[in-house]
Amino acid sequence: MNADLVIRGGRVVDATGERRTDVAIADGVIVDVGDDLAGDRVLEADGCVVSPGFVDLHAHLRQPGKEDAETIATGARGAALGGFTAVVAMPNTDPCMDTAAVIREVLDLADGAACEVVPSAAITVGRAGEHLSPMAELAQLGVRMFTDDGTGVQDDRLMKRALEYSSGLAPFTDGASVTLAQHCEVDSLSEGGFMHEGAWSSKLGIPGQPAEAEDLMVMRDIALARATGARVHFQHLSTAGSVELVRRAKASGLPVTAEATTHHFTLTDAACAGYDPVFKVHPPLRTDTDVAAVKAGLIDGTIDAIATDHAPHTRHDKEKPFDQAPPGMLGLESALALALTELDLPLPQLIARMSWQPARIAGIDDRHGGPVAVGRPANLTVFDPAQVWTISGEAMASKSDNCPYEGREVRGRVRHTVTAGEAVVIDGEVQR
Ligand code: DOR
């Protein structure tokens, strides 16, 4: 068969191991793997790693409602430049992604984007924490992850109901499972706080959000996972306490999974010293001890996935004083480099946390994260693990530039991204 595309000369790393081979693609599928393959277009991968495409479990694409900060098209472009072939879009849009109509709108807008955009949906109507969203109807549209991200479900009884309900959705999903993902933060403890509560918040006079606001909700949801048998995914773990709780829950066999963001293993609360709101984020940047615990969790597998929590905000919003500015920072285009530069993880394990493990959690492992093998959908990332470059928010594809790593030198850069068989990034340039 004549191939549309050949990735030539790379080192393939996937869940089955490593090998040096060319990869040929036609009609969206890998059609050959071997030496000296030919095709209509060749992507050179000398010195590069070829891996299953990355999957981000956590991105705010802001559409509908906040198109001045980001759109699905611009967010997907940034994602593709970061090597992501799929991103799970968070539901805190306006209107919220809690009805079939809004999920359909997001799917329509995502058609033709530079990566697959997988909508999550809210657990509760309007993310208000009072009534369950129409989860069965949303699951029927393909939603596999539900979250009220931006806030956690505060009501214990409602969260238990949501978990019970989510484990009975198989008739609406052709048997696929659905996961409830939690932003763990007890509002009554963190309300009125703008950064991590500790030595730095005292020094700066900024009210704090204590670590136990996260730990307590993780603890509760572990108890509820045990009671209901339902799957719980913990979003953006940021405290040493919550990492340890998840470690123990996994050791006892509970169906829990977890992610950590790049900023929670690369930045501490000391970054807030200049009152620059670019470092304001929820959950907040924590201490050295927490950063070390998050890294250890990623290394020993307690934390399954590296996520971005890409949260674009306009300059107009983000340049407000620290207490008034919205929380969040860009993440899609810097994630791989930060992971390669800051984590002491062998490549196969690092890629596992960026590709096949999140793909499984998102329920999209039929098309993302699978082995680089004949017959598999061609969602692939080609990156140079040695390239050194300097991060710049303005150079990013995002409509916003609230990047907390301005000027930081990092190692590892995406060279090509292939989504559904199409080269959407070639030599670092996005094509759509
Ligand atoms: O920092 C954050 N920004 N944390 C969240 O939970 C929400 C997000 C956003 O939407 O901006």
Boltz pocket constraint, residues with backbone or C-beta under 6 A from the ligand:
constraints:
  - pocket:
      binder: B
      contacts: [[A, 60], [A, 92], [A, 149], [A, 150], [A, 151], [A, 183], [A, 280], [A, 281], [A, 282], [A, 283], [A, 309], [A, 311], [A, 312], [A, 326], [A, 327], [A, 328], [A, 329]]
      max_distance: 6.0
